[in-house]
């Protein structure tokens, strides 16, 4: 199983935006522990893959090690970290994706530390 991590700022944003339904979204994000290949591929920066999961009109963006995700099967994915970093609606989707890529180029994955 992979490990899913949600950065603190995103977790707070989910709770503020979705109130009582926030547990449904957290559960959706945590489904990647059992199925880490889920989600739509958006890009790759230095071996770090950017993917998205959709929930109604919102998109939740996560990053992970592209090499481990591509090469290993589910039985070996015990050390794969999937980190959810941002969310957006359809209107701000491209701006958010470009922001994630920019942070990865400048700071790497450490740019999203809690």
Secondary structure as GFF3:
##gff-version 3
##sequence-region A 1 114
A	DSSP	beta_strand	3	6	.	.	.	ID=ss1
A	DSSP	alpha_helix	8	18	.	.	.	ID=ss2
A	DSSP	three_ten_helix	19	21	.	.	.	ID=ss3
A	DSSP	alpha_helix	22	30	.	.	.	ID=ss4
A	DSSP	three_ten_helix	31	33	.	.	.	ID=ss5
A	DSSP	beta_strand	40	45	.	.	.	ID=ss6
A	DSSP	beta_strand	48	55	.	.	.	ID=ss7
A	DSSP	beta_strand	58	65	.	.	.	ID=ss8
A	DSSP	alpha_helix	66	71	.	.	.	ID=ss9
A	DSSP	three_ten_helix	77	79	.	.	.	ID=ss10
A	DSSP	beta_strand	81	89	.	.	.	ID=ss11
A	DSSP	three_ten_helix	90	92	.	.	.	ID=ss12
A	DSSP	alpha_helix	93	107	.	.	.	ID=ss13
A	DSSP	three_ten_helix	108	112	.	.	.	ID=ss14
###
